[in-house]
């Protein structure tokens, strides 16, 4: 009866979500009588915390592999979305799991998310998912060169990955959306920002949406982006501090408004712009100059949305502006955050 109670919570509207080892065990024990539910699954979500013992870790990941096989057998062509979060497992467990699932194929899988599993454990599995369109690997960074050369997966149109893994992930891909997290805070030898944008040029003919973090020492980011991806429609820039605090530039983004406005004209299709700064101090007056960032008239075309977010400022201070240009409403949000917000 207890098992039935656990199973009743696993399947919700064609979504199979496993959050505990007890749920995984109950599912595996009742696998034979759950064939109809497994055949109907469209979204598979796994979020398991690693048990302390390494042998237990390998055992539970082997059970999870069997669940993969069941889904692939019963309705692998129907599964569209997979979220796989397995934080804290040992390297041996990850490697064994990667080998076990390396030949498992979900013919209809379009969206894959994993922010915690090492890329080396995903190479074989992802290489066989030929229908994959959206790949989200978060900020996971490979210790050595990223192994994810997914040459057989040609249909990816949206990518999120760490900058140091960009070259491997985007081989042969012409993506339309990319979110690239810079590794400056997380490594002692981050790739140069210029090299990151150089890698983007191979997909610039189709790239229309870019969500990019840039180091605080690189204030020429807009010019580099415009030269790498001139057809952008949606651009989001998040400033982060370099791993060495001494690298913090004395020139801040809000001091670059005139220069950036000229450079933004190199993006003739740009309609949406977001900027989030990492460090901020109020002027002595305590007020924000309205013209710190570009007025819509400085764009080549009329933008639909401009958002500017400043961190490390008391959250009770807010300022929002709406610009009207040629009778076209332009949504202009000018906000201050306390550091917890994220667009």
GUVO-66052 format. One record per residue (C-alpha): x, y, z; residue in three letters. Coordinates in pm, 1 decimal, always signed. Layout:
BEGIN
X | Y | Z | ALA
...
end
This chain:
BEGIN
+0.0 | +0.0 | +0.0 | UNK
+282.6 | +238.9 | +80.3 | UNK
+433.8 | +166.2 | -260.1 | UNK
+101.1 | +244.4 | -429.6 | UNK
+91.9 | +577.5 | -247.9 | UNK
+438.7 | +666.0 | -376.9 | UNK
+354.4 | +557.9 | -732.0 | UNK
+36.2 | +764.2 | -739.0 | UNK
+246.6 | +1079.4 | -700.4 | UNK
+499.3 | +996.8 | -972.8 | UNK
+281.1 | +1031.4 | -1280.6 | UNK
+116.4 | +1370.1 | -1327.3 | UNK
-16.5 | +1479.3 | -1666.0 | UNK
+224.7 | +1271.7 | -1870.2 | UNK
+515.6 | +1382.2 | -1649.4 | UNK
+724.0 | +1126.3 | -1460.6 | UNK
+914.3 | +1298.6 | -1179.5 | UNK
+1150.0 | +1104.5 | -950.1 | UNK
+1284.7 | +1300.7 | -653.9 | UNK
+1386.2 | +1034.6 | -401.1 | UNK
+1551.5 | +693.7 | -399.8 | UNK
+1232.4 | +546.8 | -247.5 | UNK
+1035.4 | +668.3 | -549.6 | UNK
+1290.9 | +517.7 | -787.3 | UNK
+1278.0 | +186.8 | -599.4 | UNK
+896.1 | +179.9 | -603.0 | UNK
+888.0 | +254.1 | -974.1 | UNK
+1136.9 | -19.8 | -1056.1 | UNK
+958.5 | -275.5 | -836.5 | UNK
+624.9 | -209.7 | -1008.3 | UNK
+761.0 | -166.1 | -1359.4 | UNK
+564.1 | -452.6 | -1514.5 | UNK
+221.2 | -316.9 | -1419.8 | UNK
+313.1 | +42.2 | -1507.2 | UNK
+354.0 | -10.7 | -1879.3 | UNK
+49.2 | +202.3 | -1977.0 | UNK
+171.5 | +497.5 | -1769.4 | UNK
+526.3 | +464.7 | -1901.9 | UNK
+400.1 | +463.1 | -2258.9 | UNK
+223.5 | +795.8 | -2200.5 | UNK
+520.6 | +982.9 | -2048.0 | UNK
+624.5 | +1296.8 | -2237.7 | UNK
+848.4 | +1456.5 | -1972.1 | UNK
+1094.3 | +1267.2 | -1751.4 | UNK
+1245.2 | +1451.7 | -1453.3 | UNK
+1507.6 | +1303.8 | -1220.7 | UNK
+1654.3 | +1487.4 | -921.4 | UNK
+1836.8 | +1248.6 | -687.8 | UNK
+2078.5 | +1332.5 | -408.7 | UNK
+2371.7 | +1092.8 | -385.7 | UNK
+2376.9 | +849.3 | -90.5 | UNK
+2700.6 | +861.3 | +114.1 | UNK
+2829.1 | +514.7 | +22.6 | UNK
+2994.1 | +486.6 | -320.8 | UNK
+2871.5 | +132.2 | -377.2 | UNK
+2516.2 | +249.4 | -307.7 | UNK
+2566.9 | +530.8 | -556.9 | UNK
+2662.1 | +286.6 | -831.1 | UNK
+2370.5 | +59.2 | -743.2 | UNK
+2108.8 | +334.0 | -760.8 | UNK
+2242.9 | +469.4 | -1087.5 | UNK
+2223.6 | +116.4 | -1230.3 | UNK
+1856.5 | +108.0 | -1124.6 | UNK
+1805.4 | +446.0 | -1290.9 | UNK
+1961.5 | +304.6 | -1607.5 | UNK
+1701.4 | +26.7 | -1606.3 | UNK
+1433.1 | +295.2 | -1583.0 | UNK
+1585.2 | +461.8 | -1889.6 | UNK
+1558.9 | +131.4 | -2075.2 | UNK
+1195.8 | +88.3 | -1971.6 | UNK
+1103.0 | +432.7 | -2098.6 | UNK
+1290.5 | +378.8 | -2423.7 | UNK
+1122.1 | +41.0 | -2474.5 | UNK
+766.8 | +140.4 | -2383.2 | UNK
+744.0 | +485.8 | -2535.0 | UNK
+1086.0 | +616.2 | -2629.9 | UNK
+955.6 | +785.3 | -2941.9 | UNK
+703.8 | +984.6 | -2733.7 | UNK
+940.1 | +1123.8 | -2469.6 | UNK
+1013.8 | +1488.6 | -2551.8 | UNK
+1173.7 | +1645.4 | -2242.2 | UNK
+1432.8 | +1508.6 | -1998.4 | UNK
+1577.3 | +1679.4 | -1691.5 | UNK
+1858.5 | +1485.1 | -1526.2 | UNK
+2003.5 | +1615.8 | -1198.8 | UNK
+2239.4 | +1384.8 | -1008.0 | UNK
+2458.0 | +1604.4 | -784.1 | UNK
+2720.6 | +1462.4 | -550.1 | UNK
+2784.2 | +1119.8 | -704.1 | UNK
+3139.3 | +989.1 | -729.1 | UNK
+3328.4 | +988.0 | -1057.2 | UNK
+3315.9 | +607.6 | -1083.5 | UNK
+2936.7 | +610.7 | -1051.4 | UNK
+2904.7 | +882.3 | -1315.8 | UNK
+3133.3 | +695.1 | -1555.7 | UNK
+2950.2 | +364.1 | -1511.7 | UNK
+2614.8 | +533.9 | -1559.6 | UNK
+2743.3 | +710.4 | -1871.0 | UNK
+2857.5 | +381.7 | -2021.7 | UNK
+2526.9 | +212.6 | -1933.8 | UNK
+2308.4 | +473.4 | -2105.5 | UNK
+2545.1 | +540.3 | -2397.4 | UNK
+2334.0 | +335.4 | -2639.8 | UNK
+1988.7 | +431.6 | -2508.9 | UNK
+1789.1 | +620.2 | -2772.1 | UNK
+1477.5 | +837.2 | -2735.0 | UNK
+1375.6 | +908.5 | -3091.9 | UNK
+1151.1 | +1201.4 | -3001.2 | UNK
+1368.6 | +1371.6 | -2738.0 | UNK
+1385.9 | +1744.4 | -2814.5 | UNK
+1479.9 | +1911.1 | -2485.1 | UNK
+1756.2 | +1792.2 | -2250.5 | UNK
+1864.7 | +1961.4 | -1926.5 | UNK
+2145.1 | +1858.5 | -1693.2 | UNK
+2320.3 | +2112.7 | -1471.5 | UNK
+2511.9 | +1865.2 | -1256.2 | UNK
+2620.7 | +1558.2 | -1453.5 | UNK
+2979.0 | +1575.9 | -1591.9 | UNK
+2984.6 | +1612.9 | -1969.1 | UNK
+3207.1 | +1307.2 | -2009.6 | UNK
+2923.4 | +1090.5 | -1874.8 | UNK
+2676.5 | +1236.1 | -2125.9 | UNK
+2878.1 | +1206.6 | -2448.1 | UNK
+2752.5 | +865.2 | -2559.1 | UNK
+2391.0 | +929.2 | -2461.7 | UNK
+2359.9 | +1271.9 | -2623.3 | UNK
+2538.4 | +1159.2 | -2938.8 | UNK
+2247.1 | +924.8 | -3016.1 | UNK
+1963.5 | +1175.5 | -2957.3 | UNK
+1934.4 | +1290.9 | -3318.1 | UNK
+1609.0 | +1482.2 | -3260.1 | UNK
+1757.8 | +1706.7 | -2989.8 | UNK
+1679.4 | +2077.9 | -3035.3 | UNK
+1733.7 | +2240.2 | -2693.9 | UNK
+2042.6 | +2159.7 | -2485.4 | UNK
+2091.4 | +2313.3 | -2140.5 | UNK
+2414.5 | +2217.9 | -1959.8 | UNK
+2415.4 | +2512.8 | -1720.3 | UNK
+2745.1 | +2623.6 | -1568.6 | UNK
+2903.1 | +2277.3 | -1545.4 | UNK
+3267.3 | +2313.4 | -1647.2 | UNK
+3493.7 | +2034.8 | -1767.4 | UNK
+3826.5 | +1998.8 | -1587.1 | UNK
+4001.7 | +1930.5 | -1914.8 | UNK
+3889.4 | +1982.4 | -2273.5 | UNK
+3513.7 | +1935.4 | -2313.6 | UNK
+3437.6 | +1599.9 | -2486.7 | UNK
+3089.6 | +1694.6 | -2616.2 | UNK
+3149.3 | +1690.6 | -2991.4 | UNK
+2794.4 | +1602.3 | -3092.7 | UNK
+2853.2 | +1578.9 | -3466.8 | UNK
+2551.9 | +1353.6 | -3530.6 | UNK
+2312.7 | +1590.2 | -3353.6 | UNK
+2253.6 | +1852.0 | -3621.9 | UNK
+1918.6 | +1998.4 | -3513.7 | UNK
+2019.1 | +2189.3 | -3198.8 | UNK
+1882.2 | +2544.6 | -3216.1 | UNK
+1919.7 | +2653.1 | -2852.3 | UNK
+2227.3 | +2599.9 | -2635.5 | UNK
+2325.2 | +2694.3 | -2282.6 | UNK
+2673.0 | +2598.4 | -2170.9 | UNK
+2987.2 | +2727.5 | -2004.1 | UNK
+3217.1 | +2934.1 | -2223.2 | UNK
+3498.7 | +2682.9 | -2191.1 | UNK
+3274.5 | +2413.3 | -2346.1 | UNK
+3141.8 | +2628.4 | -2627.6 | UNK
+3385.7 | +2514.8 | -2895.0 | UNK
+3300.3 | +2146.3 | -2842.2 | UNK
+2922.3 | +2183.2 | -2812.2 | UNK
+2873.2 | +2406.3 | -3116.5 | UNK
+3071.2 | +2205.6 | -3370.1 | UNK
+2861.6 | +2200.8 | -3686.6 | UNK
+2559.6 | +2367.2 | -3518.2 | UNK
+2375.4 | +2670.4 | -3649.8 | UNK
+2188.1 | +2771.2 | -3336.4 | UNK
+1928.1 | +3044.0 | -3307.6 | UNK
+1953.1 | +3087.6 | -2930.8 | UNK
+2262.7 | +3060.7 | -2711.7 | UNK
+2319.7 | +3122.8 | -2343.2 | UNK
+2688.3 | +3120.7 | -2263.8 | UNK
+2811.3 | +3149.3 | -1906.5 | UNK
+3161.7 | +3282.2 | -1876.5 | UNK
+3403.4 | +3079.5 | -1665.8 | UNK
+3598.2 | +3374.2 | -1528.8 | UNK
+3469.8 | +3327.9 | -1174.0 | UNK
+3519.7 | +2954.6 | -1166.7 | UNK
+3859.0 | +2885.6 | -1320.0 | UNK
+4210.5 | +3016.0 | -1284.6 | UNK
+4266.6 | +2989.0 | -1658.9 | UNK
+3942.8 | +3113.0 | -1818.4 | UNK
+3928.5 | +3138.5 | -2197.9 | UNK
+3974.6 | +3489.9 | -2327.2 | UNK
+3649.6 | +3668.5 | -2391.5 | UNK
+3756.2 | +3750.0 | -2745.7 | UNK
+3807.3 | +3380.2 | -2821.2 | UNK
+3458.6 | +3304.6 | -2689.1 | UNK
+3303.3 | +3549.6 | -2933.5 | UNK
+3527.0 | +3422.4 | -3213.3 | UNK
+3376.6 | +3077.0 | -3163.5 | UNK
+3031.7 | +3229.7 | -3204.7 | UNK
+3104.9 | +3353.3 | -3554.4 | UNK
+3055.5 | +3006.0 | -3696.4 | UNK
+2686.1 | +3022.3 | -3602.5 | UNK
+2630.0 | +3396.0 | -3646.7 | UNK
+2439.0 | +3347.9 | -3972.1 | UNK
+2145.3 | +3209.2 | -3774.1 | UNK
+2194.4 | +3336.5 | -3417.9 | UNK
+1904.3 | +3565.0 | -3323.2 | UNK
+1904.5 | +3536.2 | -2943.1 | UNK
+2209.9 | +3556.2 | -2718.8 | UNK
+2223.1 | +3550.3 | -2339.8 | UNK
+2584.1 | +3615.1 | -2243.9 | UNK
+2777.1 | +3670.6 | -1923.1 | UNK
+3084.4 | +3886.8 | -1960.7 | UNK
+3373.2 | +3960.0 | -1722.4 | UNK
+3379.2 | +4297.1 | -1551.3 | UNK
+3716.6 | +4370.5 | -1710.5 | UNK
+3568.9 | +4352.6 | -2063.5 | UNK
+3380.7 | +4673.0 | -2137.2 | UNK
+3408.9 | +4628.3 | -2514.7 | UNK
+3151.1 | +4350.3 | -2499.9 | UNK
+2889.4 | +4520.3 | -2719.2 | UNK
+3132.8 | +4578.7 | -3004.8 | UNK
+3255.3 | +4217.7 | -2988.1 | UNK
+2900.9 | +4081.4 | -2983.3 | UNK
+2793.4 | +4302.3 | -3274.1 | UNK
+3084.2 | +4184.6 | -3488.1 | UNK
+3028.8 | +3816.8 | -3397.4 | UNK
+2649.4 | +3800.0 | -3431.1 | UNK
+2514.6 | +4096.2 | -3630.9 | UNK
+2163.5 | +3952.3 | -3678.9 | UNK
+2066.1 | +3942.4 | -3311.1 | UNK
+1706.7 | +4026.0 | -3223.5 | UNK
+1729.9 | +3957.7 | -2848.7 | UNK
+2044.3 | +4035.7 | -2645.8 | UNK
+2090.1 | +3984.5 | -2271.5 | UNK
+2419.9 | +4079.1 | -2104.6 | UNK
+2510.2 | +3988.3 | -1747.2 | UNK
+2826.5 | +4134.2 | -1598.9 | UNK
+3021.1 | +3916.6 | -1353.9 | UNK
+3330.0 | +3982.8 | -1149.4 | UNK
+3650.2 | +3816.0 | -1263.0 | UNK
+3797.7 | +3546.7 | -1037.0 | UNK
+4057.7 | +3799.9 | -925.3 | UNK
+3884.2 | +4098.2 | -765.1 | UNK
+4171.6 | +4321.1 | -870.0 | UNK
+4057.3 | +4271.6 | -1230.4 | UNK
+3744.7 | +4479.5 | -1168.0 | UNK
+3747.5 | +4750.6 | -1428.0 | UNK
+3746.4 | +5111.5 | -1318.5 | UNK
+3517.3 | +5175.4 | -1615.0 | UNK
+3163.9 | +5063.3 | -1537.4 | UNK
+2886.2 | +4976.1 | -1784.8 | UNK
+2686.1 | +5288.8 | -1701.7 | UNK
+2985.2 | +5497.8 | -1807.1 | UNK
+2977.6 | +5338.8 | -2153.8 | UNK
+2629.7 | +5447.9 | -2261.1 | UNK
+2740.6 | +5673.2 | -2547.2 | UNK
+2991.4 | +5421.5 | -2682.9 | UNK
+2754.1 | +5128.9 | -2644.6 | UNK
+2473.2 | +5320.6 | -2813.5 | UNK
+2687.5 | +5369.9 | -3122.6 | UNK
+2793.1 | +5005.6 | -3118.9 | UNK
+2433.2 | +4886.0 | -3083.2 | UNK
+2359.6 | +5044.4 | -3419.5 | UNK
+2567.1 | +4760.9 | -3564.8 | UNK
+2275.0 | +4533.6 | -3466.7 | UNK
+2006.0 | +4656.4 | -3708.7 | UNK
+1748.2 | +4390.8 | -3607.6 | UNK
+1782.7 | +4429.7 | -3230.0 | UNK
+1443.2 | +4455.7 | -3059.7 | UNK
+1509.2 | +4343.2 | -2702.5 | UNK
+1798.9 | +4441.9 | -2481.0 | UNK
+1872.1 | +4344.3 | -2119.7 | UNK
+2168.0 | +4446.5 | -1908.4 | UNK
+2250.5 | +4335.3 | -1554.4 | UNK
+2551.1 | +4487.0 | -1381.2 | UNK
+2742.3 | +4314.8 | -1102.2 | UNK
+2873.6 | +4608.3 | -899.4 | UNK
+2715.8 | +4941.6 | -837.7 | UNK
+2740.4 | +5246.4 | -614.4 | UNK
+2488.9 | +5528.8 | -607.5 | UNK
+2599.7 | +5877.0 | -711.9 | UNK
+2639.5 | +6125.2 | -429.8 | UNK
+2298.0 | +6272.1 | -511.1 | UNK
+2134.1 | +5935.8 | -447.0 | UNK
+1944.7 | +5948.4 | -775.0 | UNK
+1995.9 | +5766.8 | -1102.9 | UNK
+2055.5 | +5976.8 | -1413.4 | UNK
+1782.7 | +5897.4 | -1666.9 | UNK
+2029.6 | +5888.3 | -1953.3 | UNK
+2275.2 | +5642.0 | -1808.4 | UNK
+2174.4 | +5398.8 | -2073.5 | UNK
+2076.4 | +5441.2 | -2434.7 | UNK
+1757.8 | +5613.8 | -2538.8 | UNK
+1553.6 | +5412.9 | -2793.0 | UNK
+1620.9 | +5671.7 | -3062.5 | UNK
+1984.2 | +5563.9 | -3062.7 | UNK
+1888.2 | +5223.3 | -3203.8 | UNK
+1884.0 | +5161.7 | -3577.6 | UNK
+1530.0 | +5022.9 | -3546.0 | UNK
+1264.0 | +5089.5 | -3284.3 | UNK
+1318.6 | +4844.6 | -2996.9 | UNK
+1027.8 | +4685.5 | -2817.2 | UNK
+1194.0 | +4633.9 | -2481.2 | UNK
+1497.9 | +4766.2 | -2292.3 | UNK
+1573.4 | +4646.3 | -1940.6 | UNK
+1856.2 | +4759.1 | -1714.5 | UNK
+1913.6 | +4590.1 | -1378.5 | UNK
+2170.8 | +4704.6 | -1122.8 | UNK
+2286.2 | +4479.4 | -839.4 | UNK
+2413.7 | +4550.8 | -490.5 | UNK
+2172.6 | +4837.0 | -436.6 | UNK
+1903.2 | +4858.2 | -165.5 | UNK
+1595.4 | +4699.7 | -320.3 | UNK
+1358.2 | +4968.1 | -195.6 | UNK
+1505.1 | +5212.5 | -448.8 | UNK
+1338.1 | +5164.5 | -785.7 | UNK
+1299.6 | +5363.1 | -1102.7 | UNK
+1104.1 | +5260.5 | -1410.6 | UNK
+1070.9 | +5451.5 | -1737.1 | UNK
+856.0 | +5401.1 | -2044.5 | UNK
+974.1 | +5574.1 | -2358.9 | UNK
+733.3 | +5671.7 | -2635.4 | UNK
+883.8 | +5697.7 | -2980.6 | UNK
+690.1 | +5774.7 | -3298.8 | UNK
+371.6 | +5665.9 | -3124.2 | UNK
+524.2 | +5322.2 | -3063.8 | UNK
+530.5 | +5215.9 | -2702.2 | UNK
+879.0 | +5109.2 | -2596.8 | UNK
+892.9 | +4915.7 | -2272.1 | UNK
+1190.0 | +5050.5 | -2076.8 | UNK
+1251.4 | +4900.4 | -1732.7 | UNK
+1520.9 | +5060.3 | -1521.4 | UNK
+1544.4 | +4868.2 | -1194.6 | UNK
+1773.6 | +4829.2 | -898.4 | UNK
+1823.2 | +4492.2 | -736.7 | UNK
+1971.6 | +4383.5 | -408.1 | UNK
+2169.3 | +4110.2 | -577.8 | UNK
+1908.6 | +3835.7 | -548.3 | UNK
+1724.2 | +3916.0 | -868.9 | UNK
+1799.1 | +3768.8 | -1208.9 | UNK
+1632.3 | +3828.4 | -1538.5 | UNK
end
